[in-house]
């Protein structure tokens, strides 16, 4: 499958602080990929590199086969960009902003924009600066849908939105991306929204990628194992066992191992356990299990 | 596409432009009214005598007005671009970034030039009715560096506003103050006559500075 985004060996530092080293990933055409990570793991850094507003210390990032920093401006017609906080020109109103953007995009779909705006019930002359964050998110989404890009890059699309607007945004976006075979690369702090939306996920840890795989595959394989152990027992983390913790006499550990393998592993490590149970997880729990609470 | 860029800049600056036009015309008109009062009460001969013997030009009040107008134009035009990093939206448009920045500057300069030319026309039309052509030229040539300072001030403050890092902004501001001081080194009328081509060159050169800020913005420079 053709890759729309290809990042190869990205390394970036802010001063002496390493964000990541030799980060590589790709996004194939028609997939919705979510970038998940705790604060400070480099999500916004990656979005900034992808949108051409940050030059990595080394490595390269290709979109539609062209290096983003040297990209032919015309190719940007095919990239829809949503900035964190649904930022748009605050000094414009709904009509002015549509008129402005329409001149730059040959495939501009005015009706897609106004279809969404009609649901907002705001006056056409209302300035964007006087809109709520939810309304602004709809304006930003409407503009991206009207632009009709091949690739959508969305930075923390759920920031500041109430549950209703988040759901509206996710449903609209998913329907649009699936029906038009669009590629989407996004980040969000609200992982429940991601579960409804994304096909693939990249989970970032400090300095590297923890996992990259389809969400369905992740949720089918990852388990939270609980067991009863003597109070005060400690299990050290190792490959395949993520963030083990013991509270009172309850052991909790996350793993991709099947139940039989996990049982064998605990026995091999001479863990004094009883009542081993395996629970399936949703994406948020899987994220916390793999990256830890702290 | 350039029309759309002008449209966006016009939306940002239109109310300020009206205000700037009224303000500059108001100040120029007030200076002319003062001259008119001298003519009405003491006769045109007295006005000529004062101008020739004491080197008075009657429009000193205008000295810093174009500079103030130019600086505020840059702030009105470029602060909204930097607010929440809106400039990212502008530079993401499928239009060459250099051409985009230059078109934005051109739109601000066009409004300022309109404003300043209207001032010159107002002064020129009135003065040629009451003064000898040499004296009209004397006044207008004295005012010319102030108006060039207005255009340069606009370009320099645009450079400062578009700069992404605060530390560098302070440095840029200090350089801007130093450059603008050159336009106000002498208060003697027509002191700059032979220097005006140089001042004009400074103005032209200041146009390219904003691009440096945008290049720094594009590679993600920050404090």
Interface residues (C-beta under 8 A of the other chain):
Chain A: X48 X51 X52 X53 X54 X55 X69 X73 X74 X75 X76 X77 X79 X81 X83 X85 X87 X88 X89 X90 X91 X92 X96 X99 X100 X101 X103 X104 X105
Chain B: X1 X3 X4 X7 X8 X11 X12 X80 X83 X84 X85 X86 X88 X89 X91 X92 X93 X94 X95 X96 X97 X217 X218 X219 X220
